[in-house]
Amino acid sequence: MELYPLKFTPLFKYRIWGGSKLKTVLNKEYTEENIGESWEISDVSGDATRVENGFLKGKTLKEITRQFKGDFVGENVYKNFGEDFPLLIKFIDAETPLSIQVHPSNEIAKERHNSFGKNEMWYVMQADENAELIVGFDEAINKESYKTHLKNNTILDVMHHESVSEGDTFYIPTGRVHAIGAGVLLAEIQQTSDITYRIYDYDRVDAKTGEKRELHNELAIDVIDFKVYDSYKTSYELKRNVSNKLVHSPYFKTNIVSIEGEVKKDYSAIDSFVIYICVEGTLAINHKGEIYSLSQGETIMFPASITSLVLNATNNVKILEVYF
């Protein structure tokens, strides 16, 4: 059987800080309260998403990779990762702020948790008035002054706060302390990892457990990058109907494509699967005469064996184009 464009059934995650925008803005269907994350494409152990269309319906990424190998993920991706899919795609809705946190590198995550590290990026899809992200430091500190700020609950005073709006993009390498602020809805692209070191959580209590959440400051102290950078936000062009570079890293490549009318895409030079994340509008995707619809808040994956697509948008559409 021939591989085809795949849609996956998302997994919805309760979070202490979760809200309702995944439902009200992105039209996700769930009944639980405080859903903070929609895991769109995941190979995390115990949280694997499953295909919802075609003859592979019900299959996981690992099962499909085992069957189709490089035809599914790309020969080089299969050579490097085997049956472990390297990326995790999410939508995140923060009604209240996330904890201040940091992620370990590949090397440390492998040693401590037998996991990938967690390099990630954010694309802001919607932000309330005065919403902000916390990324890195504004003031030079070292381990000792950092510990003092933690002890005195003043760590927020030395961190970089940035007001955000739709379209703002940030790359979060491992070691960079960060947090999503209240009122932000975003798409997140990251390595396949669920390793997070929480360092400050506003002393809040989880209504479900009645307890404060665990902090991981002993683990975090050795992975933090204390350097102050001139800028934390990613700048990019937005030319219509072409792939505009957002973030190209050793862990994933992401472009943004603003589409109006018809666009032909040729992926013959890319030895990788390709994922589209629709962040605005509705797109019609033609693959060998079959039409796949993709609306805001939806994702679709094209196996590596698919090298050509025709995209059509009657109104302006924006997608994130992700590959390895």
ChimeraX attribute file (.defattr): number of C-alpha atoms within 10 A of each C-alpha:
attribute: neighborCount
match mode: 1-to-1
recipient: residues
	/A:1	5
	/A:2	8
	/A:3	17
	/A:4	20
	/A:5	19
	/A:6	19
	/A:7	23
	/A:8	24
	/A:9	18
	/A:10	25
	/A:11	17
	/A:12	20
	/A:13	16
	/A:14	15
	/A:15	19
	/A:16	22
	/A:17	19
	/A:18	23
	/A:19	23
	/A:20	19
	/A:21	21
	/A:22	25
	/A:23	15
	/A:24	10
	/A:25	14
	/A:26	18
	/A:27	14
	/A:28	16
	/A:29	11
	/A:30	12
	/A:31	8
	/A:32	10
	/A:33	13
	/A:34	20
	/A:35	24
	/A:36	25
	/A:37	25
	/A:38	21
	/A:39	23
	/A:40	23
	/A:41	29
	/A:42	26
	/A:43	22
	/A:44	20
	/A:45	10
	/A:46	7
	/A:47	13
	/A:48	20
	/A:49	22
	/A:50	24
	/A:51	20
	/A:52	15
	/A:53	15
	/A:54	12
	/A:55	12
	/A:56	16
	/A:57	14
	/A:58	15
	/A:59	16
	/A:60	19
	/A:61	23
	/A:62	18
	/A:63	15
	/A:64	17
	/A:65	20
	/A:66	15
	/A:67	12
	/A:68	16
	/A:69	19
	/A:70	22
	/A:71	20
	/A:72	24
	/A:73	29
	/A:74	22
	/A:75	16
	/A:76	13
	/A:77	21
	/A:78	21
	/A:79	12
	/A:80	10
	/A:81	11
	/A:82	17
	/A:83	20
	/A:84	18
	/A:85	19
	/A:86	22
	/A:87	21
	/A:88	21
	/A:89	22
	/A:90	23
	/A:91	25
	/A:92	25
	/A:93	33
	/A:94	26
	/A:95	23
	/A:96	16
	/A:97	22
	/A:98	24
	/A:99	22
	/A:100	22
	/A:101	24
	/A:102	29
	/A:103	28
	/A:104	27
	/A:105	19
	/A:106	17
	/A:107	13
	/A:108	16
	/A:109	18
	/A:110	13
	/A:111	11
	/A:112	10
	/A:113	13
	/A:114	11
	/A:115	20
	/A:116	20
	/A:117	25
	/A:118	27
	/A:119	24
	/A:120	24
	/A:121	21
	/A:122	24
	/A:123	23
	/A:124	21
	/A:125	24
	/A:126	21
	/A:127	22
	/A:128	14
	/A:129	11
	/A:130	13
	/A:131	18
	/A:132	21
	/A:133	21
	/A:134	21
	/A:135	23
	/A:136	25
	/A:137	23
	/A:138	17
	/A:139	14
	/A:140	13
	/A:141	15
	/A:142	12
	/A:143	13
	/A:144	9
	/A:145	12
	/A:146	17
	/A:147	15
	/A:148	12
	/A:149	16
	/A:150	15
	/A:151	10
	/A:152	9
	/A:153	13
	/A:154	13
	/A:155	18
	/A:156	14
	/A:157	12
	/A:158	15
	/A:159	19
	/A:160	20
	/A:161	19
	/A:162	15
	/A:163	13
	/A:164	20
	/A:165	19
	/A:166	15
	/A:167	17
	/A:168	18
	/A:169	23
	/A:170	21
	/A:171	22
	/A:172	21
	/A:173	21
	/A:174	18
	/A:175	21
	/A:176	21
	/A:177	25
	/A:178	23
	/A:179	20
	/A:180	24
	/A:181	26
	/A:182	21
	/A:183	21
	/A:184	26
	/A:185	29
	/A:186	26
	/A:187	23
	/A:188	21
	/A:189	26
	/A:190	22
	/A:191	22
	/A:192	24
	/A:193	23
	/A:194	15
	/A:195	15
	/A:196	17
	/A:197	22
	/A:198	22
	/A:199	21
	/A:200	22
	/A:201	16
	/A:202	12
	/A:203	11
	/A:204	13
	/A:205	13
	/A:206	13
	/A:207	9
	/A:208	9
	/A:209	8
	/A:210	9
	/A:211	11
	/A:212	13
	/A:213	16
	/A:214	11
	/A:215	17
	/A:216	15
	/A:217	16
	/A:218	10
	/A:219	17
	/A:220	19
	/A:221	16
	/A:222	12
	/A:223	18
	/A:224	20
	/A:225	17
	/A:226	18
	/A:227	14
	/A:228	15
	/A:229	12
	/A:230	7
	/A:231	12
	/A:232	17
	/A:233	15
	/A:234	14
	/A:235	12
	/A:236	15
	/A:237	10
	/A:238	15
	/A:239	12
	/A:240	16
	/A:241	19
	/A:242	15
	/A:243	19
	/A:244	18
	/A:245	17
	/A:246	24
	/A:247	22
	/A:248	14
	/A:249	13
	/A:250	8
	/A:251	19
	/A:252	18
	/A:253	17
	/A:254	22
	/A:255	19
	/A:256	28
	/A:257	22
	/A:258	18
	/A:259	23
	/A:260	17
	/A:261	13
	/A:262	14
	/A:263	16
	/A:264	13
	/A:265	14
	/A:266	12
	/A:267	16
	/A:268	12
	/A:269	7
	/A:270	14
	/A:271	19
	/A:272	26
	/A:273	23
	/A:274	23
	/A:275	23
	/A:276	21
	/A:277	26
	/A:278	24
	/A:279	26
	/A:280	20
	/A:281	17
	/A:282	21
	/A:283	25
	/A:284	17
	/A:285	21
	/A:286	17
	/A:287	17
	/A:288	11
	/A:289	9
	/A:290	10
	/A:291	15
	/A:292	15
	/A:293	13
	/A:294	22
	/A:295	19
	/A:296	19
	/A:297	25
	/A:298	22
	/A:299	23
	/A:300	19
	/A:301	21
	/A:302	24
	/A:303	22
	/A:304	24
	/A:305	21
	/A:306	21
	/A:307	18
	/A:308	15
	/A:309	17
	/A:310	16
	/A:311	21
	/A:312	21
	/A:313	18
	/A:314	13
	/A:315	13
	/A:316	15
	/A:317	23
	/A:318	26
	/A:319	26
	/A:320	25
	/A:321	20
	/A:322	23
	/A:323	23
	/A:324	21
